[in-house]
């Protein structure tokens, strides 16, 4: 069944309203962002062409994707309410077109926006974020934060490193320990009071070290004032920078999560939430479209204003619900995949209920 003139009319209204609304909000966000950061730009002598074409040009896709589900919902509510207020919905249904058939152009538009969001999240935005974050680190602020106390990590299968503290400025770690455990048994342990990173040779200089090697029933002990050694570890591995995941595409993020899981990273839940959110968030476009059409297709006394008010309330409760569920995932025991999909599932049920009660 091909698309009719009515379908193209609804698709045009849907996408036209969406891109018009998202353009306005992006312009407002840019104005507020510029007013907030202009002092940093002037103080750090950021070139105008980099501000425009490196920072703000790469700033736009991020915020388009961020606001996409919300403004999809607002766009559907707005133009469908106008159709209902002008009795166009009644005329369409009276002509023999079913309400479910009326949903077809809405979902064609929503699927287009959902795939656009997936592309932005997993391909375009990571590349844009690399440039944007590099600009921010150069001209606005540094985002690099080092783990300062009680660092535990697995650097290879069965190899564990501990540092009581690490001074990033001088490349010095204190109370260093390296253990190799195979099949639950300790085979090697190296302890040092200090571990200094030698950048020129990419080695660690261990001060006042003690080394223990276990081989079957034999045990070898050695110690000394200094030992230079190569370890599968660099100072950058101590960096805790959650913004790094913004620069990774879906495959890179998956590989990074596997590596961080091996290291025993304490931030693994944040990365898992981001991975699953990149698929669940675009799907929210379909759910909110269903709710928006079902909610605003009935002509009511309050007209467009009442529909927009109810739509905004629902959209903000959806966002709040998503924030709460992801907080349970990052700070509790709720699985990440479940946390990011629960709001979609709950609001999908709400959408089906509203569809059932929508005018036929």
C-alpha positions as CSV (number, residue, x, y, z in Angstrom):
1,X,0.0,0.0,0.0
2,X,1.6,3.2,-1.2
3,X,1.6,6.5,0.7
4,X,-1.3,8.8,0.0
5,X,-1.4,12.6,-0.2
6,X,-2.6,12.7,3.4
7,X,0.4,10.6,4.5
8,X,2.8,13.0,2.9
9,X,0.9,15.9,4.5
10,X,1.3,14.5,8.0
11,X,4.9,13.5,7.4
12,X,5.7,17.0,6.3
13,X,3.9,18.6,9.2
14,X,5.6,16.2,11.7
15,X,9.2,16.6,10.4
16,X,8.7,20.3,9.7
17,X,7.5,21.1,13.2
18,X,10.2,18.9,14.7
19,X,13.1,20.6,12.9
20,X,11.7,24.0,13.4
21,X,11.3,23.5,17.1
22,X,14.7,21.8,17.5
23,X,16.4,24.7,15.6
24,X,14.9,27.3,17.9
25,X,16.0,25.4,21.1
26,X,19.5,24.9,19.7
27,X,19.8,28.6,18.9
28,X,18.7,29.4,22.5
29,X,21.1,26.9,24.0
30,X,24.0,28.3,21.9
31,X,23.2,31.9,23.0
32,X,23.1,30.8,26.7
33,X,26.3,28.7,26.3
34,X,28.1,31.6,24.6
35,X,27.1,34.0,27.3
36,X,28.4,31.6,29.9
37,X,31.7,30.8,28.2
38,X,32.7,34.0,26.5
39,X,35.0,35.0,29.4
40,X,36.9,31.7,28.9
41,X,37.1,32.2,25.2
42,X,38.6,35.7,25.7
43,X,40.9,34.8,28.6
44,X,42.3,31.8,26.7
45,X,42.4,33.6,23.3
46,X,40.3,31.0,21.5
47,X,40.3,31.7,17.7
48,X,37.0,32.7,16.3
49,X,37.0,30.1,13.5
50,X,37.6,27.4,16.1
51,X,34.8,28.7,18.3
52,X,32.4,28.6,15.4
53,X,33.6,25.6,13.3
54,X,35.2,23.3,15.9
55,X,33.2,23.9,19.1
56,X,29.7,25.0,18.1
57,X,29.6,23.1,14.8
58,X,30.3,19.9,16.8
59,X,28.1,21.1,19.6
60,X,24.9,21.0,17.5
61,X,24.6,17.2,16.8
62,X,25.0,16.4,20.5
63,X,22.1,18.7,21.5
64,X,19.9,17.7,18.6
65,X,20.2,14.1,19.8
66,X,19.8,15.0,23.4
67,X,16.5,16.9,22.8
68,X,15.3,14.6,20.0
69,X,12.7,12.5,21.9
70,X,11.3,15.4,23.8
71,X,10.8,17.6,20.8
72,X,9.5,14.7,18.8
73,X,6.8,14.5,21.4
74,X,6.1,18.2,21.5
75,X,6.0,18.3,17.7
76,X,3.4,15.5,17.6
77,X,1.3,17.1,20.3
78,X,1.4,20.5,18.7
79,X,0.4,19.7,15.1
80,X,-2.0,16.9,16.0
81,X,-3.8,19.1,18.4
82,X,-4.2,21.7,15.6
83,X,-5.6,19.0,13.4
84,X,-8.1,17.9,16.1
85,X,-9.0,21.5,17.0
86,X,-9.8,22.2,13.3
87,X,-11.9,19.0,13.2
88,X,-9.5,17.5,10.6
89,X,-9.1,14.3,12.6
90,X,-12.8,13.8,12.7
91,X,-13.0,14.4,8.9
92,X,-10.2,11.9,8.3
93,X,-11.8,9.2,10.4
94,X,-15.2,9.9,8.9
95,X,-13.8,9.3,5.4
96,X,-13.2,5.7,6.2
97,X,-9.6,5.8,7.3
98,X,-9.0,3.9,10.6
99,X,-7.1,5.4,13.5
100,X,-4.4,2.7,13.2
101,X,-4.0,3.6,9.5
102,X,-3.7,7.2,10.5
103,X,-0.7,6.2,12.6
104,X,1.3,5.0,9.6
105,X,2.8,8.4,8.6
106,X,3.5,9.2,12.2
107,X,5.5,6.1,12.7
108,X,7.3,6.5,9.3
109,X,8.5,9.9,10.6
110,X,9.3,8.5,14.1
111,X,11.3,5.6,12.6
112,X,13.2,8.1,10.5
113,X,14.0,10.2,13.6
114,X,14.9,7.1,15.6
115,X,17.4,5.9,13.0
116,X,18.8,9.4,12.8
117,X,19.3,9.4,16.5
118,X,21.0,5.9,16.4
119,X,23.3,7.3,13.6
120,X,24.1,10.4,15.6
121,X,24.7,8.5,18.9
122,X,27.0,5.8,17.5
123,X,28.7,7.4,14.5
124,X,28.6,11.1,14.1
125,X,28.5,12.4,17.7
126,X,31.5,10.4,18.9
127,X,33.7,12.0,16.2
128,X,32.2,15.4,16.9
129,X,32.7,15.0,20.6
130,X,36.4,14.3,20.2
131,X,36.9,17.8,18.6
132,X,34.5,19.5,21.0
133,X,36.0,18.0,24.1
134,X,39.6,18.7,22.9
135,X,38.5,22.3,22.4
136,X,37.0,22.5,25.9
137,X,40.1,21.0,27.5
138,X,42.3,23.6,25.7
139,X,40.2,26.7,26.0
140,X,37.7,26.1,28.8
141,X,38.7,23.5,31.4
142,X,40.6,20.2,31.9
143,X,38.5,17.1,32.3
144,X,41.3,14.8,33.3
145,X,40.8,13.5,36.8
146,X,43.2,11.0,38.4
147,X,42.3,8.3,40.9
148,X,44.2,9.6,44.0
149,X,43.8,6.9,46.7
150,X,43.6,3.1,47.0
151,X,43.9,2.1,43.3
152,X,43.0,-1.5,42.6
153,X,43.0,-2.8,39.0
154,X,43.6,-6.0,37.0
155,X,46.0,-5.3,34.2
156,X,46.0,-8.7,32.7
157,X,44.1,-12.0,33.4
158,X,45.5,-13.0,36.8
159,X,47.7,-9.9,37.3
160,X,46.6,-7.3,39.9
161,X,48.1,-3.9,40.8
162,X,47.5,-1.9,43.9
163,X,48.7,1.6,44.7
164,X,47.9,3.5,47.9
165,X,48.1,6.8,46.0
166,X,49.4,8.3,42.7
167,X,50.7,11.8,42.1
168,X,50.0,12.6,38.4
169,X,52.1,15.7,38.4
170,X,55.4,13.9,39.1
171,X,54.4,10.5,37.9
172,X,55.0,8.8,41.3
173,X,53.0,6.1,43.0
174,X,53.3,5.1,46.6
175,X,52.9,1.7,48.3
176,X,53.0,-0.3,45.1
177,X,52.1,-4.0,44.8
178,X,51.9,-6.4,41.9
179,X,50.5,-9.9,42.2
180,X,50.1,-12.8,39.8
181,X,47.5,-15.3,40.8
182,X,47.0,-18.5,38.7
183,X,44.2,-21.0,39.5
184,X,43.7,-19.3,42.9
185,X,47.3,-19.6,43.9
186,X,49.9,-16.8,44.3
187,X,52.8,-17.3,41.9
188,X,54.5,-13.9,42.0
189,X,54.4,-10.8,44.2
190,X,56.3,-7.6,43.9
191,X,56.1,-4.8,46.5
192,X,57.8,-1.4,46.5
193,X,57.6,1.7,48.6
194,X,57.5,3.9,45.5
195,X,56.9,3.4,41.7
196,X,58.1,6.1,39.4
197,X,57.1,6.3,35.8
198,X,60.0,6.9,33.4
199,X,58.4,8.5,30.3
200,X,61.5,8.3,28.1
201,X,61.7,4.5,28.4
202,X,58.1,3.8,29.3
203,X,59.2,1.7,32.3
204,X,58.6,1.9,36.0
205,X,61.4,2.5,38.5
206,X,60.6,0.6,41.7
207,X,62.3,2.0,44.9
208,X,63.0,-0.2,47.9
209,X,61.4,-3.3,46.4
210,X,60.8,-6.8,47.6
211,X,60.0,-9.6,45.2
212,X,58.7,-13.1,45.9
213,X,58.4,-15.9,43.2
214,X,56.8,-19.2,43.9
215,X,57.5,-22.2,41.7
216,X,55.9,-25.5,42.9
217,X,57.5,-26.1,46.2
218,X,60.4,-23.6,45.7
219,X,60.3,-20.0,46.7
220,X,62.7,-17.3,45.6
221,X,63.1,-14.0,47.4
222,X,65.0,-10.9,46.3
223,X,65.1,-7.2,47.3
224,X,67.0,-4.0,46.5
225,X,66.9,-0.2,46.4
226,X,65.9,0.1,42.7
227,X,64.4,-2.1,40.0
228,X,63.5,-0.9,36.5
229,X,60.7,-3.0,35.0
230,X,58.1,-3.0,32.2
231,X,54.5,-3.5,33.4
232,X,51.4,-3.5,31.3
233,X,50.4,-0.2,32.9
234,X,50.7,3.5,32.2
235,X,49.7,6.6,34.2
236,X,46.9,7.3,31.8
237,X,45.3,4.0,33.0
238,X,44.6,5.8,36.3
239,X,42.5,8.4,34.6
240,X,38.8,8.4,35.6
241,X,37.2,10.4,32.8
242,X,33.6,9.5,32.1
243,X,33.5,11.9,29.2
244,X,35.8,9.5,27.2
245,X,32.8,7.3,26.5
246,X,31.2,10.2,24.6
247,X,34.0,10.0,22.0
248,X,33.6,6.3,21.3
249,X,31.3,4.7,18.7
250,X,29.3,1.6,19.6
251,X,32.0,-0.9,18.8
252,X,34.7,1.0,20.5
253,X,32.5,1.4,23.6
254,X,31.9,-2.3,23.7
255,X,35.7,-3.0,23.4
256,X,36.4,-0.4,26.1
257,X,33.8,-2.0,28.4
258,X,35.5,-5.4,28.0
259,X,38.8,-3.9,28.8
260,X,37.5,-2.0,31.9
261,X,35.7,-5.1,33.1
262,X,39.1,-6.9,33.0
263,X,40.7,-4.1,35.0
264,X,37.9,-4.2,37.5
265,X,36.9,-0.6,36.9
266,X,34.6,0.9,39.4
267,X,32.9,2.9,36.6
268,X,31.8,-0.1,34.6
269,X,28.1,0.6,35.3
270,X,28.3,4.1,33.9
271,X,29.7,2.7,30.6
272,X,27.1,-0.1,30.4
273,X,24.3,2.4,30.9
274,X,25.7,4.6,28.1
275,X,26.0,1.6,25.8
276,X,22.4,0.4,26.2
277,X,21.1,4.0,26.3
278,X,22.3,4.6,22.7
279,X,19.7,2.1,21.5
280,X,16.9,2.6,24.1
281,X,16.9,6.4,23.8
282,X,16.1,6.4,20.1
283,X,13.4,3.8,20.7
284,X,11.7,6.4,23.1
285,X,10.9,8.4,19.9
286,X,8.5,5.7,18.8
287,X,6.9,5.4,22.3
288,X,6.4,9.1,22.7
289,X,5.0,9.4,19.2
290,X,2.4,6.8,20.0
291,X,1.5,8.6,23.3
292,X,1.5,12.0,21.6
293,X,-0.9,11.0,18.8
294,X,-3.3,9.1,21.0
295,X,-3.4,11.9,23.6
296,X,-3.8,14.9,21.2
297,X,-6.1,13.4,18.6
298,X,-9.3,14.1,20.6
299,X,-10.8,17.6,20.4
300,X,-11.1,19.0,23.9
301,X,-12.3,22.3,25.3
302,X,-8.8,23.4,26.4
303,X,-7.5,22.9,22.9
304,X,-3.8,23.0,22.0
305,X,-2.8,24.5,25.3
306,X,-4.3,21.7,27.3
307,X,-2.7,19.1,25.1
308,X,0.7,20.8,25.3
309,X,0.5,21.0,29.1
310,X,-0.3,17.3,29.4
311,X,2.4,16.5,26.9
312,X,5.0,18.5,28.7
313,X,4.0,16.9,32.0
314,X,4.3,13.4,30.5
315,X,7.6,14.1,28.8
316,X,9.2,15.5,31.9
317,X,8.0,12.5,34.0
318,X,9.5,10.2,31.4
319,X,12.8,12.0,31.6
320,X,12.6,11.9,35.4
321,X,11.8,8.2,35.4
322,X,14.8,7.5,33.1
323,X,17.1,9.5,35.4
324,X,15.9,7.6,38.5
325,X,16.2,4.2,36.8
326,X,19.7,4.9,35.6
327,X,20.7,6.1,39.1
328,X,19.6,2.7,40.5
329,X,21.8,1.1,37.8
330,X,24.9,3.2,38.5
331,X,24.6,3.3,42.3
332,X,22.6,0.1,43.0
333,X,22.1,-3.4,41.8
334,X,19.7,-2.8,38.9
335,X,21.1,-4.2,35.6
336,X,22.0,-1.5,33.2
337,X,20.0,-3.0,30.3
338,X,16.9,-3.1,32.4
339,X,17.4,0.4,33.8
340,X,17.4,2.1,30.4
341,X,14.6,0.0,29.0
342,X,12.1,0.2,32.0
343,X,10.9,3.7,31.1
344,X,10.3,2.7,27.5
345,X,8.3,-0.4,28.5
346,X,6.2,1.4,31.1
347,X,5.4,4.3,28.7
348,X,4.7,1.8,25.9
349,X,2.0,0.3,28.0
350,X,0.6,3.7,28.7
351,X,0.7,4.5,24.9
352,X,-1.2,1.3,24.2
353,X,-3.8,2.2,26.7
354,X,-4.2,5.7,25.3
355,X,-4.4,4.2,21.8
356,X,-7.3,2.0,23.0
357,X,-9.2,5.0,24.3
358,X,-8.3,7.3,21.3
359,X,-11.2,8.4,19.0
360,X,-12.1,5.9,16.3
